[in-house]
Amino acid sequence: MTVKWLPGLEIQVQLVVALLLALLLGAVFAWISLLPSWLKAKRAASVATKNAERLERELNQLKAQGNTPVIVEEPMPALPIGPSHGI
């Protein structure tokens, strides 16, 4: 099989090699394009973990001081039902 890159630049390769190379280049491109979102998610998870640890420490300090924290849970908002749900 002849692979033509640019005018005057041709390479003779087997079809299996050309397909594997295309698959490898596609995987590398996909990994590079997803890397920023993976890093952003990892940073968000790290920040959430640090916040949870800080809140745990504050809760333990309040319990040690004898103060009982009051936890108020707000109800979850109802999901819209009707033609706008997308089904």
Buried (B, 14 or more C-beta within 10 A) or exposed (E): EEBEEEEEEEEEEEEEEBEEEEEEEEEEEEEEEEEEEEEEEEEEEEEEEEEEEEEEEEEEEEEEEEEEEEEEEEEEEEEEEEEEEEE
